[in-house]
Amino acid sequence: MNKNQLELTGFALNKATDSIKLVEASLKKFKTYEKDKIYSPDELEPYDALSDRFIRSVEICIKFFKSYELYHYGVNSDTVRDLLNQMAKLKLISSTLTWMQMRDVRNRIVHDYLPDQIYDIYELSNNIYGKELKMLKSKLLKIKFQS
């Protein structure tokens, strides 16, 4: 492992941890999204902040996974699914399926922003996916690199 890759992996780890902290901050302010309520732009702001932080966090964590995989195994996987399988083997994530779903939700938020799916997206972010990110953060904080 060269020193440059070690530094990049450490930098990616810090970015992933910081991005999860932002999601956690949004989740602390989270109020259940009411399906039938018509929200003003100002009322939607905390939900939009959560969405933005969630999508950035998922992407930043996947970038960290790529760097960590290279650090740990010396090669990168050909697919995101293979990458996530490696992270599951290393016990950094609870399941590949959960992260594939998180990535799918991330893609839907970025590309669609479908009003009829907003409730489900926020509920998943607040529950399953938020817990997954918190669990990952606790594991990331325990990683020690050896050069």
N, C-alpha and C positions, 0 to 999 in steps of 0.2 A: 504494500500500500504506500503510494507516494504521499508526501506531506501535503501537497496541493489538494488531493482527493480527501484526505482526512480533514483539512480545513473547510472544504466545501460541504462535507457531510455534517460537520459541526455547525456550520452556518445554516444549513437546511434544517437541522434539528431545532435550532433556536427560532427560526421563522415559523416552523410548524407549531411549536409550543406557544409562541406569541399569538398566532392566528387562532388557536383554540381558546386562549384567554379572552380574545375579543368575542368569540361565540358565547362563551360562558357569561360575559358581561351582558350581552343582549338577552340571554336566557334568564338572567336574574330579574330583568325588567319585563319579562314575557307575561302577557295577559292572554288568556284564551281568545282566539279569533272566533268571532261570532259569524256563523254562516249567513244569517239573514240580515245582518246589519249593513247599512250602506256607510262606508267609511269615507271621511274627507281625506284629502292628501296629507294633511298634518297627522291625522289619526293613523294613517298607513305607514308613516315614517319609521316607527320602531320595528314593524314587521319587515319593511324593506331593508332596514339595517341588519336585521337577523338574517334575511335571505342573502344579502351581499356578503356578510361575514361567513356564513355557512359555505357558500360556493367557493369563496377564496380559500377557506380553511381546507376543504376537501382537495382542491387543486394543490395547495402548498404541501399538504400531507403526502399526497401521491408523489410529488417531486422529491420530498424527503425519502420516501420509500425507495425510489429509484437510486438515490445517492447511497442510502444505507445498504441496499442490496449489492451495489457495486463494492462498497466497503467490506461487507460481510462475506460475499461469495466471489468477488472479483469479476463478475459478469452481470449483465442486465438481461432480464426476461424479454421475450419477444412480444408478449401481450400484457395488458393491464391485469387480466385475470391471473396470469402466471405470477406476475409481480405480487398481487394480493395473496395468492396461495403461499408464496414465500414469506410474506409478512405474518400470515396466520401460523405457519410452521414455527416462526420465531416468537410467536405468542404476543406480537405487538397489536394485532387486531383480533376481535372475537370471531369473525368469519368473513370469508371472501364474499359470500352472498350479501351480507349487510353492506359492505363497501361498494359492491357493484350497484346495489340499490341506491346508496348515497350518491354515487357518481351519476346514476340515471336521474335522480331528483335534481342534482346540480345542473345537468344538461337541460332538463325541462325548465328550470328557473331561468337559465341564461337565454334559451332559445324561444321559449313560449310565453312565460308569465301568464298562465291561464287562470283567470279569476275563479273558475269553478274548482280548481285544484288547490287554491291558496290555503284553505282550511287544512287539508290533508298534509300539505308541505310543512306548515307551521307546527302542526301536531307531531309529525314525525321528527322535525328538528328539535322540538322541545322534549321529546321522550326518547325514543330508540336512538336516534342519531346523535342527539346531544349527549346522552350517556356514553355512547361509543367514543365520541371525541374526548370526553372527560377521562375515560378509562385510558385512552391512548396517551393523553397528556401525562397522566401519572406514570406510565411506563417510559415515556420519553425522558422524563426528569431523572430516571434512574440509569439511563444509558451512560456508560463510561467508555471512551475510546482509548484504544491502545495503538500506538504508532509502531 
